[in-house]
Amino acid sequence: MSAEFIHLVPNFWVSPQIDAEDLAAAKALGVTLVINNRPDGEEFDQPTSGDIEAAAAALGLSYAAIPVGPMGVSQEHLDSFDRAVGACTGGVLAFCRSGTRSTILRALSEARKGRSADAIIGEAAAAGYNLSGQRRAIEAAARYRAIAARTIDEDVARTLEVKALAVATPEVTAG
């Protein structure tokens, strides 16, 4: 198939559908993790996830199947993506039918890390992907992160408050 790897940012490429034969070229770029964001059977002639995974393993590459279907990106997709990328020590190649879903998934992941929507959308645009229509989702992912961080801080504060109360009044909390 001879896929086109699009350099999104350092150590991260996206691509339209790849074949097993494309993986050697990805490895030569420094890719150590291949992420498949395409569900099996989306098109009649696409290679299966299992075929790509087996070829990746034969080359010593890690592989993660995180198929994003017509319902879009879920929290589970983002969590799986973050775990896979977080465990990776080299370059990442994420692919789908056109590379757009992979770019969106990374954009939402980056927003959850606190990056600005403008920076994320600009990065994608420089690589040829127009994510301006995803601005609201990217901003929502950033807000989710801020809310989650605030909630964690509140939970920690409550825990410390309860522990301080327990020390101050042991008869209230005992038993």
Buried (B, 14 or more C-beta within 10 A) or exposed (E): BEBEBBEBBEBBBBBBBBBBEBBEBBBEEEBBBBBBBBBBEEEEEBBEBEEBBEBBEEBEBBBBBBBBEEEEBEEEBBEBBBEBBEEBEEBBBBBBBBBBBBBBBBBBBBBBEEBEBEEBBEBBEEBEBEBEEBBEBBBBBBEBBEEEEEEEEEEEEEEEEEEEEEEEEEEEEEE
